[in-house]
Structures are given as C-alpha cells and as structure tokens.
Amino acid sequence: VDECPALTGRLHFTTQNALFIIFQLVFFEKRTHTIGRYIETCLYDEESPNVRGSAFKVLAHYGSTTPKRSEKVWPSLSDAIRCWHRDVVFMDMVGDLITLLEGKCSPRVRMEASELFEFDVNSNDLALKKKAQYIVSLKPEE
C-alpha cells in the first residue's frame, strides 16, 4: 500500500485508483503531503480533462469529511475553479465543489466559495447560474 501506480504515471487516473488514493488519504494521514502533491499535479494536467476532473473529485470529497480537511484542499480547489472555468469538466468540478460545501466544510471555505461564485450568479448559462446561486446560498451567516 506504499505506492499507487496512478500517482507515479504508470496508470491512468481511474476510479479504482482514485479510491485507492482516498483510502491512503483517510487511513494514512501522515502521507497526505506527498499524495496531495501528486493529486495537484493531476489537477493541472493539460492533456486530459478526465484526469483534471478526477483529481478535483478526490480532493473535494476528501475535503468534505472534516473542516480541517476542507481548509487543506480549498486553496487547490479554488485555484482549479479559476484556472479551468468553462473547461469541458468545469460543471462536474462545480458539482464536486457542492459536495464539499454540503459536507463537513469550514465556514471560511463556504464563505470564500460563495464569494468566488457571486459573478456566475448572473451567467447566461442556466446550469451554471443555478449552481452558482446554490453555492452563494450556502454562505454562512456573519
């Protein structure tokens, strides 16, 4: 259980490998720095939208488990949302972000996510507009 082939570039980022990574993150917290670095590399893979989307999903679902974890993954997720806005997997990323925000997310992350999506509330894209409105509605009371 020391090494996941998907993280060393020998296999594609598959659902099975994503589950393996989540297992490693949850049960071997001490290795999160190394694993997180590999996942972040996948998050910015310019050749494969599926790899980007899968990496985002892993981080978002991991972050949804505790406030501390949400704080840990938020900088990468918010950067990816900005970087891949309107990408082919962007709407999937937004859906995974909603999973994070509906989970055991910190109030700061909810606040920053709602601020990030305030612009998209006025989008001409109806699906994005609805998701942005929902994200903004999750903003914690001040």
Backbone as numpy.savetxt, mean C-alpha at the origin, in Angstrom:
# Nx Ny Nz CAx CAy CAz Cx Cy Cz
12.90 -20.73 5.59 12.06 -19.55 5.59 12.96 -18.30 5.59
14.22 -18.46 5.31 15.12 -17.33 5.34 14.99 -16.40 4.14
14.59 -16.92 3.00 14.64 -16.10 1.81 13.47 -16.42 0.89
12.87 -15.39 0.35 11.78 -15.57 -0.60 12.34 -15.34 -2.00
12.22 -16.31 -2.90 12.74 -16.13 -4.25 12.19 -14.89 -4.96
10.97 -14.49 -4.67 10.40 -13.31 -5.33 11.17 -12.06 -4.96
11.72 -12.03 -3.77 12.45 -10.85 -3.32 13.86 -10.79 -3.86
14.38 -11.89 -4.31 15.73 -11.91 -4.86 15.71 -11.88 -6.38
14.54 -11.70 -6.97 14.44 -11.56 -8.41 14.39 -12.86 -9.18
14.33 -14.00 -8.50 14.33 -15.28 -9.20 12.94 -15.73 -9.60
11.91 -15.16 -9.00 10.53 -15.51 -9.35 9.72 -14.24 -9.51
8.64 -14.36 -10.22 7.73 -13.22 -10.34 6.99 -13.03 -9.02
6.50 -11.84 -8.82 5.77 -11.49 -7.60 4.37 -12.07 -7.72
4.18 -13.27 -7.23 2.90 -13.96 -7.34 2.13 -13.85 -6.02
0.89 -14.26 -6.05 0.08 -14.26 -4.84 0.72 -15.13 -3.77
1.22 -16.28 -4.18 1.86 -17.18 -3.22 3.08 -16.51 -2.59
3.89 -15.84 -3.39 5.06 -15.17 -2.86 4.66 -13.99 -1.97
3.58 -13.30 -2.34 3.09 -12.20 -1.52 2.67 -12.73 -0.15
1.98 -13.85 -0.13 1.57 -14.44 1.15 2.78 -14.85 1.98
3.79 -15.36 1.32 5.03 -15.73 2.01 5.65 -14.49 2.65
5.65 -13.38 1.92 6.22 -12.13 2.43 5.42 -11.65 3.63
4.10 -11.69 3.52 3.26 -11.27 4.64 3.54 -12.13 5.87
3.65 -13.43 5.65 3.99 -14.34 6.75 5.30 -13.91 7.41
6.30 -13.62 6.60 7.60 -13.20 7.13 7.47 -11.89 7.90
6.71 -10.94 7.36 6.54 -9.66 8.03 5.86 -9.80 9.38
4.81 -10.60 9.43 4.02 -10.73 10.64 4.74 -11.57 11.70
5.35 -12.66 11.31 5.92 -13.57 12.29 7.41 -13.35 12.57
8.07 -12.59 11.73 9.49 -12.32 11.94 9.72 -10.82 11.88
9.07 -10.07 12.76 9.12 -8.60 12.76 10.53 -8.06 12.68
11.48 -8.76 13.21 12.84 -8.24 13.23 13.42 -8.11 11.82
12.83 -8.78 10.84 13.35 -8.74 9.47 12.59 -7.76 8.59
11.72 -6.97 9.17 10.87 -6.11 8.34 11.68 -5.08 7.56
12.79 -4.63 8.09 13.58 -3.63 7.37 14.07 -4.20 6.04
14.64 -5.40 6.08 15.15 -6.03 4.86 14.02 -6.36 3.90
12.97 -6.97 4.41 11.85 -7.35 3.56 11.18 -6.09 2.99
11.02 -5.08 3.83 10.42 -3.83 3.38 11.20 -3.19 2.25
12.50 -3.26 2.32 13.35 -2.70 1.27 13.09 -3.41 -0.07
12.98 -4.72 -0.03 12.69 -5.47 -1.25 11.31 -5.14 -1.80
10.34 -5.03 -0.91 8.99 -4.71 -1.36 8.95 -3.30 -1.95
9.66 -2.38 -1.35 9.71 -1.02 -1.91 10.33 -1.03 -3.30
11.32 -1.87 -3.52 11.90 -1.99 -4.85 10.83 -2.45 -5.83
10.02 -3.40 -5.42 8.92 -3.88 -6.26 7.87 -2.79 -6.49
7.67 -1.94 -5.49 6.68 -0.87 -5.57 7.01 0.12 -6.69
8.28 0.22 -7.05 8.71 1.17 -8.09 9.19 0.46 -9.35
8.77 -0.77 -9.54 9.14 -1.52 -10.74 8.48 -0.86 -11.95
9.28 -0.30 -12.82 8.74 0.44 -13.98 8.26 -0.48 -15.09
8.64 -1.74 -15.06 8.30 -2.65 -16.14 6.99 -3.40 -15.93
6.58 -3.56 -14.69 5.42 -4.41 -14.43 4.41 -3.76 -13.49
3.26 -3.36 -14.03 2.21 -2.83 -13.17 1.74 -3.86 -12.14
1.74 -5.13 -12.51 1.31 -6.17 -11.57 2.23 -6.26 -10.37
3.52 -6.11 -10.60 4.48 -6.14 -9.50 4.24 -4.93 -8.60
4.07 -3.76 -9.19 3.80 -2.54 -8.41 2.54 -2.71 -7.57
1.48 -3.17 -8.22 0.20 -3.35 -7.53 0.28 -4.37 -6.41
0.98 -5.46 -6.66 1.11 -6.50 -5.63 1.93 -6.00 -4.45
2.98 -5.27 -4.71 3.80 -4.72 -3.63 2.97 -3.74 -2.80
2.19 -2.92 -3.47 1.33 -1.97 -2.76 0.34 -2.72 -1.88
-0.25 -3.77 -2.43 -1.23 -4.57 -1.69 -0.61 -5.16 -0.42
0.58 -5.72 -0.55 1.25 -6.32 0.60 1.47 -5.27 1.69
2.00 -4.11 1.31 2.27 -3.06 2.30 0.99 -2.54 2.93
-0.05 -2.33 2.11 -1.31 -1.79 2.64 -1.96 -2.78 3.61
-1.98 -4.04 3.25 -2.61 -5.02 4.13 -1.79 -5.23 5.40
-0.49 -5.19 5.28 0.37 -5.26 6.47 0.11 -4.06 7.37
0.03 -2.88 6.78 -0.21 -1.66 7.54 -1.57 -1.60 8.21
-2.52 -2.35 7.68 -3.87 -2.32 8.24 -4.00 -3.09 9.55
-2.94 -3.77 9.97 -3.04 -4.65 11.14 -2.80 -3.94 12.47
-2.01 -2.87 12.49 -1.78 -2.10 13.72 -1.49 -0.64 13.37
-1.76 0.28 14.28 -1.42 1.68 14.03 0.09 1.87 13.77
0.92 1.16 14.51 2.37 1.28 14.33 2.79 0.85 12.92
2.22 -0.25 12.46 2.55 -0.72 11.11 2.05 0.24 10.05
0.87 0.83 10.28 0.35 1.79 9.30 1.29 2.99 9.19
1.83 3.43 10.31 2.79 4.54 10.31 4.07 4.15 9.56
4.44 2.90 9.70 5.68 2.42 9.08 5.57 2.37 7.55
4.43 1.93 7.04 4.29 1.77 5.58 3.75 3.02 4.89
3.15 3.93 5.63 2.50 5.10 5.01 3.42 5.93 4.11
4.65 6.25 4.51 5.48 7.05 3.60 5.66 6.41 2.22
5.85 5.11 2.19 6.01 4.42 0.90 4.71 4.42 0.11
3.59 4.18 0.80 2.30 4.14 0.11 1.90 5.50 -0.42
2.09 6.54 0.37 1.70 7.87 -0.10 2.57 8.30 -1.27
3.84 7.96 -1.23 4.73 8.28 -2.35 4.31 7.51 -3.60
3.96 6.25 -3.44 3.54 5.44 -4.59 2.23 5.97 -5.18
1.31 6.41 -4.34 0.06 6.98 -4.83 0.35 8.21 -5.70
1.27 9.04 -5.25 1.64 10.22 -6.03 2.35 9.83 -7.32
3.26 8.89 -7.20 4.08 8.48 -8.34 3.26 7.78 -9.43
2.34 6.93 -9.02 1.60 6.10 -9.98 0.16 6.58 -10.19
-0.11 7.83 -9.89 -1.45 8.39 -10.11 -1.83 8.19 -11.57
-2.98 7.60 -11.78 -3.53 7.30 -13.13 -2.82 6.15 -13.84
-1.99 5.42 -13.12 -1.36 4.22 -13.67 -2.43 3.15 -13.87
-2.11 2.15 -14.63 -3.05 1.07 -14.93 -3.56 0.37 -13.68
-2.75 0.29 -12.63 -3.17 -0.35 -11.38 -3.51 0.66 -10.29
-3.61 1.92 -10.65 -3.86 2.96 -9.64 -5.15 2.72 -8.86
-6.23 2.39 -9.53 -7.50 2.19 -8.82 -7.43 0.99 -7.88
-6.68 -0.03 -8.26 -6.46 -1.16 -7.34 -5.68 -0.70 -6.11
-4.70 0.16 -6.33 -3.92 0.71 -5.22 -4.83 1.51 -4.28
-5.72 2.29 -4.86 -6.64 3.08 -4.04 -7.54 2.14 -3.21
-8.00 1.07 -3.82 -8.80 0.09 -3.08 -8.02 -0.53 -1.93
-6.75 -0.83 -2.16 -5.91 -1.39 -1.10 -5.63 -0.34 -0.02
-5.50 0.91 -0.43 -5.33 1.97 0.55 -6.57 2.07 1.44
-7.74 1.92 0.85 -8.98 1.93 1.64 -8.96 0.79 2.66
-8.45 -0.37 2.27 -8.32 -1.48 3.21 -7.45 -1.07 4.40
-6.35 -0.39 4.12 -5.49 0.10 5.20 -6.25 1.07 6.10
-6.96 2.01 5.50 -7.66 3.04 6.27 -8.83 2.49 7.07
-9.43 1.42 6.61 -10.54 0.79 7.33 -10.03 -0.15 8.42
-8.75 -0.47 8.37 -8.15 -1.37 9.36 -7.75 -0.62 10.62
-6.77 -1.16 11.30 -6.30 -0.56 12.56 -5.22 0.48 12.27
-5.63 1.48 11.56 -4.75 2.52 11.05 -4.63 3.66 12.06
-3.50 4.33 12.07 -3.32 5.46 12.99 -4.12 6.67 12.49
-4.56 7.52 13.41 -5.28 8.74 13.01 -4.45 9.65 12.11
-3.15 9.70 12.34 -2.29 10.54 11.49 -2.31 10.07 10.05
-2.24 8.76 9.85 -2.26 8.21 8.49 -3.61 8.50 7.84
-4.70 8.34 8.59 -6.03 8.67 8.05 -6.12 10.14 7.64
-5.57 11.00 8.48 -5.58 12.44 8.20 -4.79 12.74 6.92
-3.59 12.21 6.84 -2.75 12.49 5.68 -3.32 11.89 4.40
-3.93 10.72 4.49 -4.55 10.11 3.31 -5.73 10.96 2.83
-6.53 11.44 3.77 -7.67 12.27 3.37 -7.19 13.56 2.72
-6.12 14.15 3.22 -5.55 15.35 2.61 -5.00 15.05 1.22
-4.40 13.88 1.05 -3.85 13.49 -0.24 -4.93 13.36 -1.31
-6.13 12.95 -0.89 -7.20 12.70 -1.87 -8.21 13.84 -1.98
-8.00 14.94 -1.29 -8.94 16.07 -1.39 -9.05 16.59 -2.82
-7.97 16.59 -3.56 -7.99 17.04 -4.95 -8.85 16.12 -5.82
-8.76 14.82 -5.58 -9.48 13.85 -6.41 -10.98 13.83 -6.16
-11.44 14.49 -5.11 -12.88 14.57 -4.84 -13.59 15.27 -6.00
-12.87 16.12 -6.72 -13.45 16.85 -7.86 -13.08 16.23 -9.20
-12.62 15.00 -9.20 -12.20 14.33 -10.42 -13.38 14.09 -11.37
-13.08 14.09 -12.65 -14.09 13.75 -13.66 -14.29 12.24 -13.75
-13.35 11.49 -13.24 -13.44 10.03 -13.21 -14.35 9.65 -12.04
-15.53 9.17 -12.34 -16.54 8.90 -11.31 -16.07 7.88 -10.27
-15.40 6.82 -10.73 -14.93 5.79 -9.78 -13.89 6.38 -8.82
-12.96 7.16 -9.35 -11.95 7.78 -8.50 -12.60 8.80 -7.57
-13.54 9.55 -8.09 -14.23 10.56 -7.28 -14.92 9.91 -6.08
-15.61 8.80 -6.31 -16.31 8.11 -5.22 -15.34 7.58 -4.17
-14.24 6.98 -4.63 -13.26 6.46 -3.67 -12.59 7.60 -2.91
-12.30 8.69 -3.61 -11.68 9.85 -2.95 -12.63 10.44 -1.90
-13.90 10.53 -2.24 -14.88 11.05 -1.28 -14.93 10.15 -0.04
-14.87 8.84 -0.26 -14.90 7.91 0.87 -13.64 8.08 1.73
-12.49 8.19 1.09 -11.23 8.36 1.83 -11.27 9.64 2.66
-11.75 10.71 2.05 -11.85 11.99 2.77 -12.84 11.87 3.95
-13.87 11.08 3.77 -14.85 10.90 4.85 -14.27 10.16 6.05
-13.16 9.44 5.85 -12.52 8.71 6.94 -11.60 9.59 7.78
-11.48 10.85 7.41 -10.64 11.79 8.15 -11.09 11.85 9.61
-10.15 11.69 10.53 -10.54 11.70 11.96 -10.97 13.09 12.40
-11.83 13.09 13.40 -12.27 14.36 13.99 -11.08 15.04 14.67
-10.98 16.33 14.52 -9.85 17.04 15.14 -10.18 17.47 16.54
